[in-house]
């Protein structure tokens, strides 16, 4: 018997030396970011024809948050909030900004610690690839970074369907749609997935924090033809649209949400482009889902599979015709609601949580799950209680801002939007998920409105001089 035990022990040691067995005190983190992905994923029922088998599979393996919201409905400030753990109304980073400027806004942000850096401080090695921050890793936070890989390309010599200057519209946008290029291998997201896969095949002495940022479905909506073919255009279902939708929205709400460089639903209907836009967006989602699947499959086939926390998120939502707009940059449900999935090590699978949570909660949650000391500057809340019990009591609403003084407060069933001039919108999301009926003037909801207003911050940082948005006249005036 002793001889058998010794042989088993020797075999174990040989495997360990060869790097074929893997153990470490702290878990790894795989941090998957997807750009401009709204709730059009199968597990969120956002669009009945979407095809996202890999994201759906991950949701079935962990906890899906169906009421998750961004802190700002545009890439730069949303990602800055996630990576610093600070609300925009604390940092002043309300609008678009570049990564190197995130910590320049005020003294609070200057003392913040970026999420990858916090893990590095506690013995982790950090890897990043693709669009993690707004400019990839221009903040220079990762130990090893794989590049952006033409973050918005490749592009054809001439646009296919849309350029604002063709229609005498102000501003710029990369918005266009069509089948391009010919193969996946030319896409930046394919290259990012491949880079991450190579890191998963390597031997790592320390636990790792690996961020993989995918660009699609951010514009331009270009992917190879095979992804368009999955969505026959004649059978596509269009998003809900009401001609009079904006009639009960206050003037300030319309000003804040203005995106003059973008297509409108009325224009798309007149030019027979709406179905083509929806087809292109769905094609891009299906493409990026496949890239997510490539990374997850290789994680499952690696020695790290049993000791890696996976979190998948999108930086904000996106309108695809609702409210006469094709854009983000607003405070309605379609703009703020996002994808958030956690797969932890405890095997808690097939769980769905409808509590209002926020992307800013990811930082403290990952710190908590990794067993690291708390970062006292984090303004979000650890989601561990909800990961353990999705029905646990949760007293925190989701708070989104777009410019100083403009806030959305989302709870489990209601949304308050209050603008700089104190004009408001209030929606009963249980009975009006499309937000077609502003109940702000209904006395029956006065108590609920006041309850939601009580969650608005008493103090708001001034707009950072590094944070701006020049295509909207309201924000252009404030950024000067």
N, C-alpha and C positions, 0 to 999 in steps of 0.2 A: 504493500500500500504506500509506504514511504517513497519507494522508487517512482510510483505513478505520480504522486504529488509533486515530486521534484521535477519530473519530466514536464508536467503541465506548467509549473512555475517557470522553468527554463524557456518553454515555448512562448509564454506570455511576455517574458522579458525580451526575447528576441523580436517579437512583433512590436513591442513598445519602442525598442531601439530603431527598428526599421521604419518607424513613423506610421504604422498601420493601425495602431490603437491610439486613441486620443482622449485626453481628459485634462481639465483645467479647473481652477477654483471658480472663476467667473465665467458666465455665459458670453458667447459672441452675440453680436447684433447685426442683422441684415436689415438695412433701412432703405426701403424702396420708395422713391418719389416719382409721381407721374404728373406731368404738366397739363393744366387746363382740362382735366378729366372731371366732368360733372357726375351726376348719379346714374348715368346711362351704363350701368353694369348690371349683369343678370341678378346678382344677389341683392341689389337695391331696387329692382323693378322700375328703374328710371325710364327705360324704353323697352317695349315688348319684343323688339327684334334684334337687340344687341347680342353679340356673341363674345362672351368673356369666360370661357371654361376654366382658365388658369386662376384668374382672380377669384372666381366663384369657389374653386376647389380650396384655395387658401382660406377663404371665409369659412368654409365648412370644417376646416381643421383648427379654427381658433374662435375668436370673438369678433363679430361684425357689429360696428357701431352705426346704426341707421340714422342717427340724428347728430352727426358730427359736422362742425362748422369751422371755417377759416377765421382768422383774426383780421384779415384784409382781403378784399376780393380782387387782388392783382398780384402778380408773381413776386416782385421785389419785397414789399412790406410783409407779405404773408410768410415768405421764407425767412426774412430777418426775424420775425416774431418767433418762429419755430426754433431757429438756431440760437437765439439769445435767451429764450424763455421769458421775454418781456412783451407786454401788450404794446400796440402802436401808441395808445394814449399815454404810455409811460416813456417810450423811446422818442416819440415825435416822428417816427418813420411811418407815416400814414400812406404815402404815395410811392410812386416808383423810385427806386434808388439803386445805386451800384454797390456791389459787395464791399469794396474797400472803404465805403463811407458809412457803413452800418453803425460803427461804434463812435462816429464823429458827432452824432446829433446832440448829445448832452452828457453830463457826468455819469448818469446811471448806465447808459449804454457803454461808456468808456470802461466801466468796471465789470461789465458782463463777460461771461466766458462762453464761447461758442460750444455747442454740444459735442462735436468731435474732440475739441480741446479738453473738455471736462473728462471725457473717457481716457484721453491720453494721460492726463494728470494722475489717473488711478491705474496705470499699468497697461492700458490697451494700446494696440497699434491701429491707426485709422487709415482706411482706404476710401477713396471716392472716385467716381467716374460720372460723366454726363452732367446733366443739369440738377445740381443739388441746391446750391445757392442760385440766385437769379443769373449770375454770370459764371456758373459752373463752380469754380473754386478760386475766384479772383480775391477772396478774402484770405487765401493761402492758409487754410486750417488743417488740411489732411497731410499725414505723413507721406502718403503716396497717392498721387492723383493721376487718373488715366486720360484726362483731356475731355474737351467738350465735343470734339469730332464734328465740326461744322454744325453747330447746335440747331440752326434753322434750315440747313440744306439737306441734300443737294437741290438745286433749283434749275428749271429749264431756262433757255435763253430768253424766253418771253413768257409772261404770265398767261394762264389759260382763260380765266374768267373775270378776274377782279383786280382793279387797282383804283384807289379813290381818285387819283388825278384823271382817270378816264371819264369820270362823272362829275368833275369840278367840285369834288368834296375836299374839305381841308384835312390836313394831317397825313400821317403815314401809317401803314399797317402791312404786315406780311400776308394778310388774308388773301388766300386764293385756294382753288381746289381742282384736283384732277389726278389722273394716274401718272405717277412719276416717282422714281426712276423705274428701270426694268426689273431689278432684283433687290431683295432685302439687304444683301450684303453691302450695298452702297449707302444704306441708311445709318445715320449716327447712332440710333438706338440699337441697331444690330451690333455695331461695334462696341457700344458700351456694355451690352450683355455679354459679349465674347470676352471683354477685358475682365469683367467680374468673374466669369466662369474660370478663367485662368488663375485668378487669385484663390478661388475655392479649391483648386487642385494643388496648391502649394502647401508646404508645411509651415505652420506659424507657431512659434514658441509662446507668444503672448496671446491672450484673447484679443479678438479684433472687433472693431466697429467699422462695418462696410456700408457705405452709402452708394446706391445705384440710382442715378437720376435719368428718367426717360423723358424725351421732349414731346413726342406725340401723345395726345392729339392737339398740341399747340399748333397754331397756324405756321406755315401754310399747310393745308390738308393734302399733302402729297404722300402717297404710298404706292407701291406697285399695283398693277391692275388686278392681280389675283385677290387682293383684299376688297376691292370694289365689287368683284364678281360675287362675293358672298351676300350682297344686298341688292337684289334685282330692283331697279328703281321704280318700276310700275307697281310693285306691291308694298312700297314703303309706307309706314304710318307717320303722319306729321305730328309734331308737338301741338298741344292745345293752344289755340289762339283766339282772342276776343278783340274785335275791332275797337270796342269802347273801353278796353282794359285800363288805359291811362287816364280816363276822365275823372276818377276820384283820387288820383295821386296829386299831392300838393305840388305847387310850382317848384319848390326847392328840391323835391324828390326827382322831378324831371330834369332839373339842371344838374344834379349830382350824377345822374345815370346817363347823361348825354355822351354818346360816342359817335360824333359826326363822321369820322373816317370809316366807320363800319357799315356793312349792308343793313338795310331794314327789311322787315318781313314784307312790307308792302312792295318794295322794290323787287324782292325775290319772287313774289307772286306774279308781278307784272312781267318779269323777264323769264319766267319758268325755270328759276334757279333753285327754288327752295328744296325740292327733292334731291337735287344734285349736292347741295350743301349738307343735308342730313346724311345722304349716302357716304359722302367723303368723311364726315366726322365719325360715323359708325365704322367705316373702313379703317380709319386711323386707330380707333379704339381696339378693334380686332387685331390689328398689327401689333400694337404695344402689349396687348394681353399675351400674345405669342412670345414676345421677348421676355416678359415677366416669367412665363412658363419655362423658358430655357434656363433662366437663372435658378428658379426653384427646383427644377428637375436635377440640376447639377448639385445643388445643396443636398438634396435627398440622396444622391449617389456619393456624397463626400463623407469623410470621417467627422465632419462637423455637424451632421444633421441632428444629432440628439442633444447638442449643447448650443443651439443657436436660436435666439429670439428673432422672429420676423415681424416687422411692422410695415404695412403698405399704406400709402396715403397720397392724396392729390392736394395741390396747393389752394384750390378754390373751385367753384363751379363755373357754369357757362350757359348763357342763353343761346338756343338754336332756333329762334323765331318767336318764342314767347315774349309778350310785351313789346312787340314790334322791334326787336333788337337781336343782333347776332354779336354778342359781346359778353364780357365779364363786367367788372367795374360798376357794381351796384349792390344794393343791400337786400335784395329779395332772395327768396329761398333758393332759386336755381343758381344764384351767384355765390352764395355762402355755403351751401350744403356740399359736403365733400365725402370722399371715400376714406374710411379709416378701419383697418383690420389689424388685430394683434394675434399672433400665434406664439404662445409662451411655452415653457418647458413642462408645465404641469398637466398637459394633455387635456385641458378643458376645451373641448371641441363642440362645434355645432351650436354655439351660443350667440344669441342676438340681443343687443342692448339698445333700447330706445331712449335712454336718458340723454339730455343735451350735453355733449362734450365738445372739446375744442382741440385744434391742432397744437395749441400751446401746451396742452396736457401731455404731449408725447415726451417732452424732455424729462419732467419729473417721474413719469411712469417708467421710462427706460432706466433711469438712475436707480429707481426703486427695485425694478426687476433684476438689475445687475448686482444688487447688494452694495451699491456705492453710497458714500455719505451724501446727504441731501445738499443740493445747491440752494442756499438760502435766498438767492435772488430770483429763483423761479416763481413766476406769478401764476402758472397753471397749477393743476391739481393732479396728483397721481391717480391713474385709473385702475390701480390694482384692486381696490374694493369692488369695482364693476367687473373686472376680469375674473374675480373669484365668484361674484354673484351679480349677474346683469340686472337683477331687480332690486339691488341694494338701494337704500335711501341716498339720494343725491340732490343737494340743495343749490347746486351751481348752474346758472344759465349759461348759454353760449353768447359771447359778446364779440361782435364784429364792428369795425369802424372803417369808414372811408372818408378821410379828411377829418380834421378836428371838428367836433360838434355833431358829426353824423354817425349814428349808431343803430345797430340792430341788436335786439335782445331776444334770443330764441329759447323757449322753454319746451316742455313736452306737450305740444298742442297749440302753442300760440307764438306770435311774433309781433314785437313792437319795433317800429322804425321811427326814430326821432332825429330830426335834422337840426342844423345850426340855428335856424330861426324858430325852433320849438314846434314847428309843424310836425304832424305825426301820421303814421299809418299803423293800423292794428288789424291782424288777421287771425281768424280761427282756422288753424291749419288742419284740424280734424275734419272740418266740413267744407273747407275751401283751400285745398292743397295748391291750387294754381294762383292763389292770392288775387282773385278778381274783385273781391268785395272789401273795401276799406271800411272797417267798423269804428274808426276813430270818433265819429260823431254820434255813435249809438250809446245812450246813457246806460244801457244794460251792461256795458263792458267797462264802465268808468273805474270800478274797483280793480278789475284785472289790469287795466292800463296803468293805474297808479302803482300797482304791485310791480309791474315790469319796469316802470320808470325808476323805482327805488334801486334797481341794479345798475343804473348808469353811474359812471365814475364821477366823484365830486371834483377831482382834479384831472386836468388834461394838459399834457405837454404841448408846447407850441410846435407847429409844423417845422420839422428840421429844414434847414436851408439846403440840405443835400437831397431832400425828398421832393419830387415835383411830378406834375403830369401836364404836358403842354397842349394836348389835343382837345381838352375840355375847357371851355372859356371860364367856367366857374373856378376850376383848379388852376388854370393858367394865371388868373389874377392873383390868386393866393400864393403862387410860387415865385412871384417876382419880388 
